[in-house]
Amino acid sequence: MIDRVLATPAAEALIATLRAAHGPLMFHQSGGCCDGSAPMCFALGEFLIGDADVQLGVIGDSPFYMSRAQFEYWQHTQLIIDVVPGRGGMFSLEGSEGVRFLTRSRLFTDEEWAELSAGPPAGPA
């Protein structure tokens, strides 16, 4: 199975730290409104997911969502969630840690795309 979203070891470690402090988590890829286009980390249920969102996968035992409209632009790419120094989104939980989540991406290969094209990502869980 091809993952649409992955986390680097640094991101996995930060997710574990945040989960220990805040409990179960969830992610939503911001579309660029208040905090730019960034992966936003929330306590599970703190961000309302609706029919306009799709679940791309799970990172660090946390569901990762994106708006269906934004997915239309990103569907050919694998998202790789990383951590870099600095201040990120003011609504995302990692803000107090002095680091921020960052989305890197790569295009799927033709073979990966053929496999992924067999079915759309899931709706809200």
C-alpha positions, 0 to 999 in steps of 0.5 A, spaced: 500 500 500 502 506 498 502 512 503 499 519 501 502 522 507 508 520 511 512 523 517 520 523 518 523 520 524 523 528 527 516 529 526 514 522 529 518 524 535 515 531 536 508 527 535 509 523 541 511 529 545 505 532 543 501 526 544 504 525 551 502 533 553 495 533 549 492 526 548 490 523 542 492 528 536 489 530 529 492 533 523 489 538 517 493 540 512 492 548 512 490 551 505 493 558 506 488 562 510 491 564 517 497 560 518 499 559 510 499 552 507 502 548 513 500 541 517 496 543 523 496 539 529 490 539 534 488 535 540 483 530 536 476 533 535 479 540 536 478 541 529 471 540 526 472 535 520 466 535 515 464 532 508 469 537 504 475 533 508 478 527 506 483 523 510 489 522 507 492 517 512 495 516 519 502 519 522 504 518 529 497 514 530 494 521 528 489 522 522 491 526 517 486 530 513 486 535 507 480 539 504 477 535 498 478 541 494 485 542 496 486 534 495 485 535 487 491 539 487 495 535 491 493 528 489 499 526 485 504 528 490 506 524 497 506 529 503 512 528 507 511 531 514 517 534 517 520 538 523 524 545 522 526 550 527 522 556 528 515 559 529 509 556 525 502 556 525 499 560 532 493 555 532 498 548 531 500 545 538 507 545 536 508 552 537 510 552 544 516 547 542 520 552 538 519 548 532 514 547 526 511 542 522 513 543 515 510 539 509 515 536 503 512 533 497 514 528 492 510 526 485 508 519 485 511 514 480 507 512 474 507 505 478 504 508 484 499 513 481 496 507 477 495 503 484 493 509 488 488 511 482 484 504 484 480 508 489 479 515 492 482 517 499 477 516 505 472 521 507 471 523 515 472 518 520 
